[in-house]
Amino acid sequence: MKVSKCFKRKILNPCNLEMYNYQMDPYIGCEHFCNYCYALNEAETDWEKEIMIHEEFIERLSQALSKIEPQTIYIGVDTDPYQPSESSFKQTGKLLELFEKRGFSVCILTKSGLVTRDIDLYTKMPASSVGISIAFQNEQTRNLFEKSAPPNKERIEALEKLKKVGIDTYTLISPVMPFITDVESLIEAVVPFSNTIWIYRLQIESEESPNWYNIQSILNRHFPDLTEQYREIAFSEDHPFWLELRQQLKEIQSKKDLNLKIEL
Ligand code: SF4
C-alpha cells in the first residue's frame, strides 16, 4: 500500500450529523475498500493501492482545536480510522491523545479490532462513544462485498471488550443490502454489546456512481436474479421493500424493547 502525504487540506470540517458540529478523518482513502462504500464516489486515489495522510497532522489539528470549545467530534466519516495503516502511522492514536489532553471527546466508527488498542484513552474521555459497522451475517457474503475488511468476529469481540469496560458502544448495521442482509440476525449478534443500534439502508446516488458499478458486478456474478430488483429498490426510499422492513423493525423494537435507530 502506498501512503502519500496530503498537503494543506482542512482537517476539521462541519459535520452533517445533527448531534455534532465537526467531523474529521485521520486518513484520506480507506484500505478496507468496501465495494458499496459511498465515499468511493469521491475517491482521489485507487484505495486498493494508495491512501493519503495529512501532512503535519497533529500540529495542524492542535491549531484547529484551539479555535473551538471542547466538544465531541465525529471521526470516521469517509474512511476507517483503524484501517491497517493505523498500526504503523498511529494517526488516530495521536489524535485521541491530543483530544484527551484538550478535554475533547469522540464519536468514532470502525470495522477493526485495532480500536481496542486505545481502550485506555476512551475510558479517559467519558463522553466518547465507539461503534462498529456490520452489514452481512456470514463471512462468505461479507467476502464478496468487503473482502479487505476485518471479519465480523473481530468486530463483535472488539465491541464486547469496549462495552465490558463501560465505554458507550454502538453498532451501525449498514448498508442494509436488500434480500442479502439479515437485519434481525445482526441485531441479535450485536445487541448484548451495543447501547444503541443504528440501521441504514443501501443508498446509491446515481447509476453512474462507482459503488453502484461495483455492486452490480457482484450481483451479476453471484445473485443474478437480484440485479433488476436492486435497480428499483436502491434508488427509492419509498419502495415497498423499505416500507415493509421499517415496519418489521419497529415491531421488533417495541416487542424486545431495543434501542434501535431505524434510518431506512
Ligand atoms: S471501512 Fe467504511 S470508509 Fe472504509 S471502505 Fe469500508 S465503508 Fe468505506
Residues whose N, C-alpha, C, O or C-beta is under 5 A from the ligand:
A	BS01	SF4	C30 H32 F33 C34 C37 D78 T79 D80 K111
